[in-house]
Amino acid sequence: MRTPVLRTALLAAAVAGALSLTACEFPGKSDDKKSDKASPTATVEASPSAAASDAASAAPSPAVPSGAATDKATAKAPTSTAKSGQAGAKVLVSAARTGGYERLTGQGAPSDVPIDPGDMGPGMNMLVVAYGKSPTGQREVLIEGVDGLTAMDGKRMEHMIRGMIDHVNADGGSVPEGVSMLDYPAGPLGGTLQCMPAQDAYPAAICAWADKNTTVVAYFDKLSADDAAKKLVTMRADLEK
């Protein structure tokens, strides 16, 4: 026969055992739930990164609107790029000596721009220089040019030739009526070279060249068009760097 004390002890032991078994199951269930929740969280976090990476790789670069800050920065770049000669860009220089001539520093040196060079944009520079047999002698060659171009500019070349014709006529010369520019070999620097007679009474010539970086017009006093074409090819090596 069981006493009340024994029954109480047995009942307490049974409850403790049941609680013990139940408590052992909680960690497993808790771990499963944590594990189940952890996996989706990691997947969700990883997926957008991968998707964004794929999208960035597949999507084309957006077009930069005209007038944006990038365009402005790019527009200023040719000034330094052209002067440094980067990417093969050619620039005009005022050589002290070229083609047997000396750069004029006396009264024969240009004091202003003799002809309209056309529109000047960012990174474009103008050269105006005259040459003679000595630095203080008479002017025999007048040169005006523009650099910093990005393509051959035939319209600018024609504009500058017409300007030089007007300048020669206004300066006491007389460019023959009905003459036109003829093509000549441009020499090792390439591009287009043209010349024409520039005086009725004595040999003189107007010549011009154009390439993808520069356009130049020149007046040669005392040289025929044929001789001036050859002379300008020689001078280009000193004037275009």
Residue pairs with C-beta under 8 A, 6 or more apart in sequence:
2 10
64 70
64 71
65 71
75 122
75 123
76 122
76 123
77 123
78 89
78 122
78 123
78 124
78 148
78 150
79 122
79 123
79 148
81 87
81 89
81 123
82 89
82 91
82 123
82 125
82 147
82 148
82 213
83 91
83 125
85 91
85 241
89 148
89 213
90 147
90 189
90 211
90 213
90 214
90 240
90 241
91 125
91 147
91 148
91 213
91 214
91 240
91 241
92 125
92 127
92 145
92 146
92 147
92 214
92 216
92 239
92 240
92 241
93 127
93 238
93 239
93 240
93 241
94 103
94 127
94 129
95 103
95 235
95 238
95 239
96 102
96 103
97 103
97 238
98 131
98 234
98 235
98 237
98 238
98 239
99 131
99 141
99 231
99 232
99 234
99 235
99 238
101 131
101 132
101 133
101 140
101 141
101 235
102 131
102 132
102 133
102 134
102 135
102 137
103 109
103 129
103 130
103 131
103 135
104 129
104 130
104 131
104 132
104 135
104 136
104 137
104 139
105 135
105 136
106 135
106 136
106 137
107 136
108 130
108 132
108 136
108 137
108 138
108 139
109 129
109 130
110 128
110 129
110 130
110 142
113 126
113 128
113 144
114 128
114 142
114 144
114 163
114 164
114 167
115 144
115 160
115 163
115 164
115 166
115 167
115 217
116 159
116 160
116 163
117 126
117 144
117 146
117 156
117 160
118 146
118 153
118 155
118 156
118 159
118 160
120 126
120 146
121 148
123 148
124 146
124 147
124 148
124 149
125 146
125 147
125 148
126 144
126 145
126 146
127 143
127 144
127 145
127 146
127 147
127 216
127 239
128 143
128 144
129 143
130 139
130 141
130 142
130 143
131 139
131 140
131 141
131 143
132 138
132 139
132 140
132 141
133 140
139 221
140 220
140 221
140 222
141 218
141 219
141 220
141 221
141 235
142 218
142 219
143 216
143 217
143 218
143 219
143 239
144 160
144 164
144 216
144 217
144 218
145 214
145 215
145 216
145 217
145 239
146 156
146 160
146 214
146 215
146 216
147 213
147 214
148 213
149 156
149 212
149 213
149 214
149 215
150 212
150 213
151 212
152 191
152 192
152 210
152 211
152 212
153 210
153 215
154 192
154 210
156 210
156 215
157 192
157 194
157 208
157 209
157 210
157 215
157 217
160 208
160 215
160 216
160 217
161 181
161 194
161 206
161 208
161 217
163 217
164 206
164 208
164 217
164 218
164 219
165 175
165 198
165 206
167 219
168 175
168 198
168 199
168 204
168 206
168 219
169 175
173 198
173 199
173 204
174 199
174 200
174 201
175 197
175 198
175 199
175 200
175 206
176 197
176 198
176 199
176 200
179 196
179 197
180 196
181 194
181 195
181 196
181 206
181 208
182 194
182 195
182 196
182 225
183 192
183 193
183 194
184 193
184 194
184 195
184 207
184 226
184 229
184 233
185 193
185 229
185 233
186 192
186 193
186 209
186 211
186 233
187 193
187 233
187 236
188 237
189 211
189 236
189 237
189 240
190 211
191 209
191 210
191 211
191 212
191 214
192 209
192 210
192 211
193 207
193 208
193 209
193 229
193 232
193 233
194 207
194 208
194 209
195 205
195 206
195 207
195 208
195 225
195 226
195 228
195 229
195 232
196 205
196 206
196 207
196 225
197 203
197 204
197 205
197 224
197 225
198 204
198 205
198 206
198 219
198 220
198 225
202 222
203 222
203 223
203 224
203 227
204 219
204 220
204 221
204 222
204 223
205 219
205 220
205 223
205 224
205 225
205 227
205 228
205 229
206 217
206 218
206 219
206 220
207 217
207 218
207 220
207 225
207 228
207 229
207 232
208 215
208 216
208 217
208 218
209 215
209 216
209 232
209 236
210 216
214 240
216 239
216 240
218 228
218 232
220 227
220 228
220 231
220 232
223 231
